[in-house]
Amino acid sequence: MKRKWIMGLMASILLLSPTIGKESTAQAKEVSTFYKTNPVIVKVIAGTSMYKDVEFKKKVSFQKKGTYLHVKRIVSSSKGTPRLQLTNGNYFTAHKHFVVKTKGYQNPKAYYQVQYKQIKPTGKVGYNLSRGYEGIKTWKVMNKLGIIGPNGYAKYNNATYNAVRNFQAKNHLPVTGNVDIKTWKKLGFSEASWYSIDQYIAPLKAFAWDGRKEHIEAMITQSYKYLGKPYIVGASSSPSYGLDCSGLVTQGLYAGGINPVPVSSIQHAHPGNEWNSRKLFASSKFKKVSYSKRQRGDLIFYYEPGTHTIWHVAIYLGDNKVIESWPQKVMISPVVNAHCNIIAGVRRPFV
């Protein structure tokens, strides 16, 4: 069918324009060869205008080199000139001097690859809690038992362990000091929340036909959903809750299509992952850039005063501001501020 369609397109080009000569016939063959299959995504390789109509009389905007476009189908003008009809309803040239077929926006192979299918949780959904755990489930248990620590420091410590043992004994549950789903439900929490807290991954908000800017904005838009939410150590779940600095970055990256394994929203709460900001900083899969060349969407890392170790990460918004999770809440701050004033470095997720 596609071959017949292409041949029909070539015939319509010739029939609709009796002045077409050998050069135009050759061009038509060239175009038909270039679009043997209906392209889904094209990249602009030479800037030119987008139009509201197939005849190219009403300009909509100028599309810069490097722009990605989502194509619905190939159509012809009244003179038989091939056009790209885009999914946004506008029209663009089909000439290969201006566009090239592509799989869409992607980072260079050395860096984290941008995904276009919903990212799945990494780790066990519905994990049990024991000493050393952090995150939303630990935070909820500690709050329920009245032993939550200051500044959102929800770590499953010995006090939590002993309080859970006492609760289990009083409620005729196996006395382990650990929280499984039976203890969780007896505490008054729903079975659904036991799993939903773990499995939340920010939905993808940027697509293959979107460019770098749209991916950055997807990350930042997701991070804004947490503004004003409490700082909770080891947390990285839905905007219904708070989270910590690297938890905020992780969910933002998910929305933009990057899965920064081995860091993940699930393992973030597990023992041994108290400093995922350090793991993100050490990853070679982000592009290193100088602080002087920072751009919107970059990750800003900070040293702890006096130790020269990474202890914080924030998302750069531009205009010397960042969005960050810091006790007591998620907030917008100056890039250099009273609590974080020693810049360790800058990493670029979307290159």
N, C-alpha and C positions, 0 to 999 in steps of 0.2 A: 504493500500500500504506500509506504514512504517513497519508494522509487517512482511509482506512478504519480504521486503528489509532486515530487520534484520535477518530473518531466512536464507535468501540467503547468507548474510555475514557470518553467523555461518557455513553454509554448505561449503562455499568456503574456510574457514579457515581449516576445517577438510579435504577437498579433496586435497588442495594444499600442505598439509604437512602430509604425511602418517606416520610420526614418532610421531605425536601428540597422547598423551596418555590421561588417565583420568584427569590428572591435567590440561593439555592444554584445554581439552574439558570444564572443569569447568571454566577455565579462559575466554574462549570464551563466555560462558553463562553469566559470570559476566560482561564482557565488553558490551555485547548486552543489558543486563539489565540496565547498567549504561547509555547507550545511546538509551533509548527507543524512544526518539525523537532526531532529528539531533541538536546537541547543536549549538548555535549561538556564545556564548562567554564562554571561559573557563579561569580559573585563575590557574596559575602555583603554586603548593603547595610544590614542591621539584624541585630545579633548575636542568635543564638538557639542552642538545643541541637541536637546531633547525637545520633542514637539508634542502638542496636544492632538494633532491630526495626522493622518497618514500622508497627506499631501505636503507636509512640512511648511505650513503657512503660519501656524500659531506656536511660537516658541514658549516653552515652559521654563527651562533652565539650561545652564551650560554644565555639561558633565566633564569633570576634570579627568586627566589621565590617571589610571589606577582605580577608578570607580567600578563597582560591580553592579550588574543589572540582571534582573530576573525576567527571563523571556517566556511569554505564553505561547507564541507561535510566529511564523513568518507570514507576512501578507504582502500585497503589491499595491503600489500607488496606481492612479488612473493611467499613468504612462508605463506601467509594468515594472517599475523600480522596486526591488525587494526592500522591505522594511521589517524591523523587529517590533512586534507588538508586545509591550511589556505587561507584566501582571498588575502594574499600577495604572494601566489604562492609557499610558503614553506611548509614543513611537520614537524609534531610534534607527539610525542607519544600520544596514546589514553589511556594509562594505568592510572587507577584512583589513583594510588599512586603518580602520577606526576601532574595530572590536576583534577580540579573539576568544574562542571558547575556553572555558576553564572549569575546574571543579569548585571554584569559589575561593574566598579569603582563607588563607592558611599561614601559620607561622613557618619560617624555615625549619628544616628537619632537625636541626640541633636543639630546638626548643620544644616546649610542650605543644602538642598538636591540638588544634581547635576541633572540638567535636560538634557534630550536628545531629546527634541522637541524644535523647535525654540521658544524662549521666546517672548511673546507678550507684547505690551505696556500696562502699568498700568496707567489708567487715560484716560481723554477725548482727543482724537486726533482731533486737530482743535479748541483748546480753544481760547477764546478772551483775549485781554490784557487790563489791567487796572492798577491803581496805586498799587505798591508793587511787580509787576511781574518782573522777570529777564529773562535770557536765550537768545537764538539766535533770536527769533522773536522780543523781546524788543530791542536787540542790533541792529538789522537791521533797525527798525523803528527810533531809536535814531540817528543812522548814517545818515539815509535819511533826517532827519529833522535838522541835524547839531548840535545835543546837546549831543553827546556821552560823557560819563564821562571819567576820566583818569584811566589808568591801567585796562582797560576792565571792569570798573564798570558800567555795563548796567542795571540800576534799573529804573523802570518806576516811575519817581518822579513827583513832581508838574510841573516842567519845561516841562517834556514830555507831561503831561496831557494838559497843556495850549497850547503847540505847536500842538498837535493833534486837539484840538478844533478849533484853527485858520485854520488849514488845511481843516478840515471838512466844516467849514463855507465858505471858498473860493471855495470849490468844490461841493457845494450844497448837502452835506451829512448831515444826522442827527447829530447835534452837541452834542456829548456825552462825548468827551474826552477819550473815550475808542476805541480800535482798534478791529473791527470785520472783517470779510472777505471782505466786501465791501470797507472799508477804506484801508485794506491791498492791495487790487488790485488797488485802485486808487493811492496809493503810488508808484505803478509801479512793485509790486511783483506778482508772478504768483499764481494762485489758487492752483496748485499742491504743491508748496513749503509751503503753509499754513498748509498742512497736512503732507507732507513728513518730515519736520523738527521735528515734534512731534513724528512721528511714528518710527523713526529710532531706531532699536535695533541691536547691533553688531551680525552678524551671528555666530552660534555655530561653533567652530573650534576644538572641542574635542568630542570624542564619547565614548560610554559605554565600548568599548574594548580597549580604551586608559587608561593608568594609571595616577597617580597623576601628574607626571612630564609633560605629554602632556597637561593636563588641565592648569597647571601653565603657560606653554609656550603659550597656546592659549590666556590667559589673557595678557601676556606681549607683544605678537606679536600685539594684537589689540591696546595696549597703544602706541606702537611705531609708529603706523599710524598717531598719532597726534603730533609727534615731530615737533617743530618749529611753530606749530599753536598758535594763540594768546590766552592768558588767557581771558576768558569771564565768568563773574560771573553768576551762575545759569544755565550754559549751559551744556548739555550732549546729543549731537546729533552725526551726522556722521563726519568722518574725513575731510569732506569738510569745516568744521568750527573749531573754537577753543572751549575750554571748561574750566571748573575750576577743582580744585583738586578732589573733590568727584565725579564730572561728569566723569572724566577720569577713576577713580576706578570702577564706575558703569558700564561703557561700557566694561571695561576689564573683569569684573565678568560675564557679559552677554556672552562674547565670550567663557569663560570657562564653562558656563552652570549654573551659580548661579544667581538667581533673588533675590536681597537683599531687598525685600519689608520689611517695608513700604517705603524705599528709592526707587525711580524710576527715570528714565530719564525725564518723563513728569512732575511729581510733583516737580522735582528739581527746576523748574523755577517759581513755584507758591509761593505766599506770605507765610511766616512761615517756609520755607525750606532753609533759607539762610545758615544754618550750618548743612548740611547733614553729614559732617565729624563727628559731635558729635553723630548723630544717629547711624552711622556705628560703632563708637567706643563703644557705649553703648549696642549694640546688643549682646545678649548671644548666638547667632547662629554662631558666629565666635569663634574659639578656641583661648583662651588667651595663649600666650607663652612669656617667658622672653626675654628681649632684647638680652641677651647673647646667646640665642638659635635661633635667627632670621635666616631664610632661604629664598632663592629665592622664590618670590611669596607671601611673607608675606606683610601685610599692616602695615606701620609705621605711628603712630599718634604723633602729636606734640602739646605741650602746647603753648599758647600765653604768651610771657614774661610778668611777673607781675600779671597775672590774674588767672593762673592755670586752664584755660578752653581750650578745644580742639579748634583749629582753622585751622588745616591742616592735610592732609593725603597724603601719597605717596606709591608707590609700590616698594618693595625692590627687587633689581636685583642681589644681591650678591656683593662680593668685596667692601662692604661699599658704594654702590651707589644705588640711587633710581631714578625712573622716576616720575616726578611730574609736575603739572600745577601750576605755580606761576607767578605773574606779572613779566615780560610781556608775557611769552610764556610757552609751554610745553617743558621740558628740562630734561637732566640727570644731577644729582647733587650728591655730597657727601651726605651720609646719615645724617651727622651733618654738617650744613653749616651756612653761615652768616645770612640767613633769618629764618632758622628753626634749632635751636640748643638745644631745650629742649624736649627730648623724653618723651611722655606720656605713650606709651605702644605699644605692637605688637599684631596683630590679624592674625590668619591663616585661610584663606578661604577654602583651600583644605587640608584636614587632612590626 
